[in-house]
Each structure stands twice: as structure tokens, then as C-alpha cells.
Amino acid sequence: MIAGEETATSGDCIIPNKEVAISDSDKFVTQILNGPNEQCQENFRMDKPVFYKLCHILQTRGLLRHTNRIKIEEQLAIFLFIIGHNLRTRAVQELFGYSGETISRHFNNVLNAVTSISTSFFQSTSPDVDQSDPYFKDCIGVVDCIHMPVMVGVDEQGPFRNGHNGLLTQNVLVASSFDLRFNYVLAGWEGSASDQQVLDAALTRPNKLQVPQGKYYIVDSKYQNLPGFIAPYRGGVSEPKGVFNERHKVLHRAVDRALGALKERFPILLSAPPYPLQTQVKLVIAACALHNYVRLEKPDDFVFRMFEEDTLLAETTEEEDRGMALGEEENEGHEHGLFGPEEVEDSLRLRDEIASNLWNHYVQNLPTF
């Protein structure tokens, strides 16, 4: 504890007494970084060695530099504290002892720095699903869309209004691996856009989502079954298709775990922050990039340990509720603007082949399946 200051604590998150002014922000950051690792985890949302290495990366790449008043460690701490606790400039201004303009400037500097190197943290090299599941051996993860709250001007609200709940959102597409990493993120689409529309955009933009030859992602029933994307069967299904859908659903929950860890670490994504739209979009990209960075540097990080075990098996997420119910009429379709009829037909045959092999195994191993 800093001499001469009284401090109230909330867990390990240190919050100075409001009657005590902090004249030197460096004291707060130094106190955290020189204290127990748990305080760094709680305040800056990562372990101390991971924090220091990120400072080194941003400095050596020329993206951040020390100023006369604020070191790089402080600049990063300000940014992480804001997104890790969903705080506004005024609250952080009081804590760090700087003006609102200074806080905002360094927040945006760090945001731009992290965003500029974000692609280096999105590597499609994550391991495939455990080979103990030979039927989905070529599956490399899950693609899904999540609606994140957004704040826009009155004149812009129409396209961003989610047709399912009326809230203002941006529709964010993520491609997650089975080890809780994000292989790809596309943010900024209006909340009124369909998930299939966002996926189509991800497949056609310059920095597009790429699926390695012979591999595929799991998608839910909001998407069409296409080359590189295996969806569940729709409509009244037979037993073999039902077994496939159940196994498919279990694999699909990997994206819920990844998103759960992301939002647990950076709760600013849970509400609409009062920033320009472009900043809100950058925040999603930066948060996902930092999520991946921590996963690479510290796989058993305190947040990831909360989501290693699939605790969502008995839960139905809001995103699942938005999907087509299994009882609805099947209308798979054999045409798609980005793929020819034969390619779509091949993807349907692949799914049937997986379902057939899975059903045969199920019948032969009923007691242990």
C-alpha cells in the first residue's frame, strides 16, 4: 500500500478513497506491478510477465513510446483497466490522476497500436478437434456471429437495430478454434444483418476468412451447409441425423467457451461504450487479439481456467435460441452465390457421410457411446 493513502478494495482491484487525490499515477501502476501477481490479473486482466512482454512488443515495434509524463507501462495499464472493468474516462481520470484528455489520448494510442498488430495474433494454426473424435477429424473450429451492444447516433440507429430484440448491436463474426482462440474476427456489421450475410462478406472481402483445403468449420442452423462449413440438419430428422445434430451441438459449444472467456476478461464488450462507431469496432478486434495473445503466452491463465471445462453443456445460449429450431421445415438449398451447385452438393454429401459413420459407430457401441 502506498504510504499516506487509505485504500478501499474490491477483491484485488485497488480503488483509492475518493477523498484522497492521486498526484502521481505511476504510484498506482508501480504498486500493482510490484505487488502480488493476482493484483495484476485483477486490475490489468493478465499476469505480470504477459503484461511486461506486451509492453516490450509495442515498444520494439515502434507503436508506443515513453513520454515525459507517462511510461509505456502506464499507457497500457490505462487501456487495460478501462476495457477490463468497463469504466468511463471520469472514473479512470480520478484513479490515475490525469486529465480526461490525457486518458482519452493514451487510450486511443494503445487501441490503435494493438489493432495495428492484431493480425499477427490471428493465426489459423490452432490444433484440430481431438483426434479421439474421428468423425469430425477435419473440423478446425466453429464459426458463429454474436451481437454486441453498440452506440450510434439517432440517424444511424435503423440498420443497427437487432430484429430479434430491438437492441442496437453490431453483428460480429468469429471463427474460433477448439483451444479457445479466435482464428478470424469480422466486426462492424449492422445488427439487422443476417448471420449468413456477414459470413458471405467474410468470404469475399480482401482480408477474408480462409478455410484450408479439406477442412471445415462447424456452423449452426442460421447458416447454409456449404463447402468449408458444416451445419446441423434442419426439420424433422431421422435417428442418424439426430445423433449427428447432438454431436454437432457439443462441438459448437466451443465458441461459447471462447466468447465467455473473452467477455469475462474484457467486460467492456457487454455494454455499448460511449465512443465513435469506428472505435467500438476496433475495441472488438483489439480485445480478441489480446485474448489470443494471452492464450498463447499463458494457456492456463486465470480466466481460461474458468472455461477449460465445458460448463455450458446443460445451457442453451441466446445465440442458439436465434437458430432455426430442429422442428422447422428443412430447406437446405443447393445454390449459393459464392459456390456452384456441385460444390454445395459435395458439402451435403460430406455431412451425410459423417452422419452415416457416426450412426454406425453409435449402433455398434450403444453402451459406451
N, C-alpha and C positions, 0 to 999 in steps of 0.2 A: 504494500500500500504506500502511496506517495505521502511523505511526511507533511503534516499540517492539513491534510484533506480528510473529510469524512466521506465515506462511500457507502451507498446502498447497493446491494447486489441482487440480481435476479438470476438464480442459478450461478453460472460463472460469468455471466455478462455483466461487466462493471459499468455502473451508471453513477456518475458523480452527483452529490447532493446539489439540488438546484440552487441553493443559497451560496454555493462555492463556485466561483468563476475559475475556469482553467485558462491560465495565461500562456501556457506552453503545451501545445498539442503533442509535442514529441514525448512529453512525460507519460501521457496515456498510452501511446503506442509502445514506448520502451517498457512500460510496466507490464503490458500484455506479453510482449515478446521475450521479456526476461523472466516471466512467471511460468507457472505450470503449463504444459502443452494443452491441457484441457481448456485453459482460458483463451488460447489462440484458436482452438477449434470452435469454441462458442462465439467468440467475437468476430473472427475473420473467416470462419467456416472451413478451415483446413489446418493441417498440422504445421508446426513451425518450419521444419525442413522444406516442406512443399511450398510454403509461403515465401521463404527466402529464395528458393530456386526460381520461382516465378518472377520475383524482383530481378534476379540476375538475367533471366531470359529477356525481359522487357528492356533492361538497360543495355545489354550487349547487342541487341538488335536495333538500338538507337531509337526506341519508341518512347521511352521515358528517360528523364534526366533529373538529377538533384537540382533544386533551385536554392536561392539564398535562404529561403524560409522553410521549405518543405522537402524532406528527403523522399526518395522513391518509396521507401517502406511506408511512410505516412500517406502518400498519394494512393497506393494500393489499398492500404488499410481503410481509408475513407470510402473508396469504391466498394470494397467487400463488406464493410459494415452496413452500408446503405442497402445493398441488394440482399445481404444475408439476414437483415432484420426488418426489411420493408419500412425503412424510416424516410422521413422527408428532410429537406435541407435544413429547416429550422432546428430540428432535434439534433442533427449531426453538427450543426454550427455551434450549438451550445456545448456539445461534448468535446469537440476538437479545438474549440476556441478560435475559429476563423470566421471570416465574413461569409455570407451566403454566396457572394460572387466567387470567392476563392474556392469554396466547397464545390460549387457547380462546375467551375472551370477544370478542376482536377478530376472530378467525377467523369466529365466528358472526355478528358485526355486519356484516362485509363480505359474507358469504354472503347474509344477509337483504337487504342493500342491493342487491346485484346481482340477486338473484331478484326483488325488487320492481319493477325496471325492465326485466326480461328481455323482456317483451312488446314493448317499443319496438325491440328488436333482431331480432325475428322478423317481418319484413315480407315479405309474399308478392308482392314486386315484382321478383324476380330475373328476368333475361332468360330467354327460352325457349331450347330447344336451337338450335344453329346452323342458320340457315335453309338451309344447303347440304344439309341432310337434309330435303327437302320432305315426306317420308312421315310423319315424326313432328313436323310443324311446330307442332302444338297441344300437344305434351308440355311440361310445365313442370318436370319433375324426376322423382325416384324416391322412393317410399315403401317403407320396409322396417323390420323390427324387429331389434334387436341385444340379445343377452343380456349384461348387465353384472354382475359379481360383487357380491353383497350379503351383509351380515352381519346376521342376525336371531337372536332367542332360540330356544332349543330348541323351545318350544311353537309357534313360528310357522314353523318350517322346512318343514313339509309342502308348503304351497302354493307356496313359493318354490323348491322343488327342480325343476330343469330335467329334464324327462322324457327328454331326449336324452343327457345326460351325467351326470346325478345331482348336478350342482353347484348351489349356492344362487345364484340370479340374480334380477334384476329384468328384465322384458321391456320394453324401451324402443323406442317407435315414433318414427321420424324421417321427415320429408318434406324431402328435400334438393333443392336446385336444381343446375343444371349448372355453376354457378360456385362450387361448394364451400360454399355457405351452407345453413343449415337454415331452412326456412320454418315448420316446426312440430315440436314435440317433446312427446311424452307419456311421462312416466316413472312408475315406481312399481308397474306391474302385476307380479303374481307370475310367477316363471319357469315355472310349469306352465301358464300361459295360452297359448292358441294365438295365432299372429300375426293370424289373421283376427278373433279375438275382441277383440284390442287395437285393431285398425283400426275395428271396429264401434263400440267405445267412443269412439274419437276422433271418430267422425262423429255421435255423439249427445249428448256432454257439452256443457255450457253454452259453454265455450271450445273449440269444436270445430274440427276440420280442415276448411277450406273450399276447395273446388275451383272456380275461376272457370268460369262458363258456357262451354261449348265447349272447355274444356281438360281435360287428364288427366295423371295420374302413371303412370309405369311401376311395376309390381309384379312380384315373381317368382311362381313356381308354388305358393307356400304360400297364395296369395290367390285368391279367385274373381275372374273378369273381370266388372267391374261398371261402372256409369256413373262416369266420372272416374278409373277405374283399369284399365289395360290389362295383362293378364297374358300370359305365353307360352302357346302351345298345349301341351297335355299329350298323352301317349300316342304311339303310332306315327304320325308326321306325314308328310304329303306333302312334296315338294320345296319348293313355295311356302311352306308353313308352316315348314319347316326354315330357309329363308332368313330369314323373319321372326324366328324364335327367335334366330338368330345375331345379327342386328342389334339385337334387343331386349336380348340379353345384354350387348352392348357398351355400350349406353346405361345399363343397370342398374349398371355398374361405377362410375358417378359417385358413388353413395352410399358405395362402398368407399373412394374417394379422400377424400370429406368426413370420414368416420369415421376414416380413417387419420390425417388432419391433426389431428383433434380429440384422438385418443389420444396422438399424438406431442407435442402441446403440453401436455396435462394427463394425465400417466400415472397419476394417482390413480384414473382410471376403469378401469385394468387390474386392480385388486385390490379386495377388499372393505375399505373403510376402517372403522375401529372407531368409528363414530358411530351415533346413533339412526337408525332407518329413514327418518324424515322428512328428516333432514339428508342422508342418502345420495341421496334423491330430488332434493332441492334442488341438490345438487352437480352432478348431471347437467344440470339446467336451466341453472344458472349457467355451467357450462363451455361449453355450446352457445351461450349468449347471448354470452359473451366471445369465443368462436370467431367468431361473426358480427360482433361489434364490431371485432375486429382485421381481419377480411376487408374491412370497409367502409372502415376508416381506412388500411390498408396492404395492398392486394391482393397486392403482391409480397413480402410478409413472408417471413422466412427459413424458416418452417415450410411455408407454402403453396407456395413454390418447389419443395419436395420432392415435391409431389403435383400440380403443374400438368400434367405429362405423365402419361398413363395408363400407369403402370408395372405395372399389375395385369392386363394383357391375357392373359398366359400363366398366371395363377394362378387357382385355384378357392378361394374363401373358405369358411370354416366355415359361414357363413350360406347359401351356395349349396348346400353339401352337405346342408343340412337340407331343401332344397326337394324337391318331387316329381321324380323322375327322368323324363326325357323318354320312357323306355320304358314307364312305368306306364300303366295303363289310364286313358283320358280319362273324366272325369266332371264336365263343366263345370257343369251345373245351370243352370236358367233361373229359379230362385226365390231370393229373399233377403229377410230380414225388413225391411230398410230400403228396398228398391226393389221395384217391381212387375215382373211377368213381362215386360211390354212394354219397360220401361226396360232390363232385363238383356239382352233380345233385341237392342235397339238397340246396346248396347255390344259384343255379339258381332259384329253386322254391321259396326260400325266397325272392329273388329280385322280382319275378313275383307277389308274394303276396303283397309286399309293393306297387308295381306299380298299382295293381288292386285296393287296398284300397284307394290309393291316387287319382286314377281316379274317383272312385265312389264319393269321397268327393268333387272333383273338379266339377263334373257334378251337384251335388246337391247344390253347393254353388257358382255358377259362379259369381254372383255379388260381393261376398266378398272374393273370393279365392285369 
